[in-house]
Amino acid sequence: MINVTKPFLPPLDTYQQYLKSIWERNWLTNNGPLVNELELQLKDYLGLEHLLFTGDGTIALQLAIRALNLKGEIITTPFSYVATTSSIVWEHCRPVFADIDPYTFNIDPSSIEGRITDQTVAILATHVYGIPCNINAIENIANRFQLKVIYDGAHAFGTKYWGKSVFAYGDISTCSFHATKLFHTTEGGMVVTGNPSLLKQMALQRNFGHSGPESFDDVGINGKNSELHAAMGLCNMEYVDSILSDRKCLFDIYKDKLSTLDVQWVKLESNTDWNHAYLPIVFKTEAQLLESVKMLNGHWIYPRRYFYPSLSSLPYVQPALPTPVADDISSRVLCLPLYHGLKEEEINLIARLLLRVQNNPA
């Protein structure tokens, strides 16, 4: 069976050494030494000044919205995982969907401007598939209209924009360390900000508002993560560079093997160093996509329709302004299997099956 992704696991004995130290300390959670060590290593690796390790990427988004005290409309993308929109709704704000760029699949800055009203307080943009948004254009809009900017970088670990980590931009950026991501802590995430006051506020909110054992300075929740999850992250930090390199090689093999497949490939913004988090292709029609999925599934290969359906169709959001590009791309995009350890012969098989569908239409 070939799934769309497969978690990377470090050597078991390495992880067991961390577990042994946890057992010896009997310190399982509440910002233990491994959590602190992971945060330090992440800051060093990514070249960031401030970040917090969180329970997951969704709670990271919720902390970001809460820390910025957002109330009103947040302009966002309908082409993302459901957590992006759900976090806005969960925090009692209203998502307003802008359309996406037909080539990068990220939120289209020109569509953002047309959605701004006197109720707009922020832009929440997703770096879809780990590919940076047009950050310069988004931040120019935010500055002109005095809006806050949150970047959902769930897929973007290791991606750089103009030579810096993609997380260095915006008022707050977030990331997911879920097991499906190229760097993971089994479950986990982080919030990143260049603002020390925001960092302090999110640190309080992450830990029930505790400012001391018996004092509470803010409304908070449990957004912390455990020593066991931090241990997995510390193990995996040693392999990030090789994982990134391997994914690029696999992506290039796909591009070569599928050079005659009549599909659209994603386009990168200039000055981008992409992490190759996913491998999306866009078919000419949804019917071709469905026929290809059927063929692959018949050979125990399971790609996934990231991201379908468009989030503007969610039953708990208010009627949206039209987003025709997002709706169209959502119906035709398919992410092929891509993960560390995927074999070239497996890519060859996937390519042959996709070309068979193209060359022998039903």
Order of alpha helices (4+ residues) and beta strands (2+ residues): beta-alpha-alpha-beta-alpha-beta-alpha-beta-alpha-beta-alpha-beta-beta-beta-beta-beta-alpha-beta-beta-alpha-alpha-beta-beta-beta-alpha-beta-alpha-beta-alpha
